[in-house]
Amino acid sequence: MSKIITPYQNEQATKKEQVADMFNNISKTYDFLNHFMSLGIDIIWRKKAINELKKDQPKLILDVATGTGDFAFEALSILKPEKIIGVDISRGMLDIADQKIIKRHLSDKFEVKLGDSEKLPFEANGFDAVTVAYGVRNFENLEMGLADINRVLKPGGKAVVLEFSKPKGFPVKQLYNFYFNYITPGIGKLFSKDSRAYSYLPESVAAFPDGKDFVALMDKVGFKNTKCRPLAFGICSIYTGIK
Ligand SMILES: C[S@@+](CC[C@H](N)C(=O)[O-])C[C@H]1O[C@@H](n2cnc3c(N)ncnc32)[C@H](O)[C@@H]1O
């Protein structure tokens, strides 16, 4: 069995508990460091991923691992759904999302809730679309998380997953490895209260079953018409599937 990568490797707590702790620790600097470390490119990738839903015009969307809400805000602005619900296991991240919702006067359109991707607090067949950005890599049990996303989607509904992947070609692979293994942990140490969080980032990406392996998992839990679209030479990938 492959080793489970957790944020704080010496602790007894489960991956889920450690992930929630870690995001609680970094919630206040999360948005700033995200945009800073990606030089703002994360915003372009989020837009590209949400655009995968443009033709579908979903009315009710669930954003899993919503964190501070940036993927959901992007979906609100591009797709203009009736409602988005965001779930996350980190109260700290959701508190920041809540502050942004109030500041942007979006309380009637976007609501967040504490909830686990592997046991979503919703009935089956309820959502037109489910989105996840940079979340699936952190799931304790990826297959269970994907199966539950499939469960809460309406038949014909679409899942859109955005996640880091591993570029394979020279020189992007080498540059990416250098940046991710040396630069991001350094910046994280400098600006965030939790230095482990930014060494966990490259470790969790390295251990994540990306590309064809992720598509195979989506197929296994019942998604149809699954696709993987690599962005920026494979630094990130958008995965889509229909229930
Ligand atoms: C890197 S952040 C991404 C946040 C947001 N989607 C974004 O695009 O900025 C990952 C989020 O996944 C959440 N998460 C991890 N495992 C989860 C689970 N099992 N269920 C729900 N949320 C989870 C974390 O608490 C964290 O807020």
The ligand as an SDF file (V2000), in Angstrom:
LIG
                    3D

 27 29  0  0  0  0  0  0  0  0999 V2000
   -6.0110   24.1690   -0.9680 C   0  0  0  0  0  0  0  0  0  0  0  0
   -7.5440   24.4830   -0.1960 S   0  0  0  0  0  0  0  0  0  0  0  0
   -8.5680   24.9100   -1.5750 C   0  0  0  0  0  0  0  0  0  0  0  0
   -9.6530   25.8740   -1.2230 C   0  0  0  0  0  0  0  0  0  0  0  0
  -10.4570   26.4290   -2.3830 C   0  0  0  0  0  0  0  0  0  0  0  0
  -11.2010   25.3970   -3.0680 N   0  0  0  0  0  0  0  0  0  0  0  0
   -9.6160   27.1930   -3.3430 C   0  0  0  0  0  0  0  0  0  0  0  0
   -9.7150   26.9370   -4.5340 O   0  0  0  0  0  0  0  0  0  0  0  0
   -8.8650   28.0740   -2.9280 O   0  0  0  0  0  0  0  0  0  0  0  0
   -8.0920   22.8720    0.1910 C   0  0  0  0  0  0  0  0  0  0  0  0
   -9.3170   22.8150    1.0830 C   0  0  0  0  0  0  0  0  0  0  0  0
   -9.7930   21.4770    1.1360 O   0  0  0  0  0  0  0  0  0  0  0  0
  -10.3860   21.2790    2.3920 C   0  0  0  0  0  0  0  0  0  0  0  0
  -10.5550   19.8330    2.6160 N   0  0  0  0  0  0  0  0  0  0  0  0
   -9.6090   18.8910    2.7090 C   0  0  0  0  0  0  0  0  0  0  0  0
  -10.1410   17.6840    2.9200 N   0  0  0  0  0  0  0  0  0  0  0  0
  -11.4880   17.8510    2.9400 C   0  0  0  0  0  0  0  0  0  0  0  0
  -12.5830   16.9780    3.1240 C   0  0  0  0  0  0  0  0  0  0  0  0
  -12.4120   15.6810    3.3490 N   0  0  0  0  0  0  0  0  0  0  0  0
  -13.8250   17.4940    3.0550 N   0  0  0  0  0  0  0  0  0  0  0  0
  -14.0300   18.8240    2.8630 C   0  0  0  0  0  0  0  0  0  0  0  0
  -13.0220   19.7070    2.7000 N   0  0  0  0  0  0  0  0  0  0  0  0
  -11.7680   19.2330    2.7340 C   0  0  0  0  0  0  0  0  0  0  0  0
   -9.4080   21.9600    3.3210 C   0  0  0  0  0  0  0  0  0  0  0  0
   -9.9230   22.2200    4.6130 O   0  0  0  0  0  0  0  0  0  0  0  0
   -9.0650   23.2290    2.5250 C   0  0  0  0  0  0  0  0  0  0  0  0
   -9.8790   24.3170    2.8720 O   0  0  0  0  0  0  0  0  0  0  0  0
  1  2  1  0
  2  3  1  0
  2 10  1  0
  3  4  1  0
  4  5  1  0
  5  6  1  0
  5  7  1  0
  7  8  2  0
  7  9  1  0
 10 11  1  0
 11 12  1  0
 11 26  1  0
 12 13  1  0
 13 14  1  0
 13 24  1  0
 14 15  1  0
 14 23  1  0
 15 16  2  0
 16 17  1  0
 17 18  1  0
 17 23  2  0
 18 19  1  0
 18 20  2  0
 20 21  1  0
 21 22  2  0
 22 23  1  0
 24 25  1  0
 24 26  1  0
 26 27  1  0
M  CHG  2   2   1   9  -1
M  END
$$$$
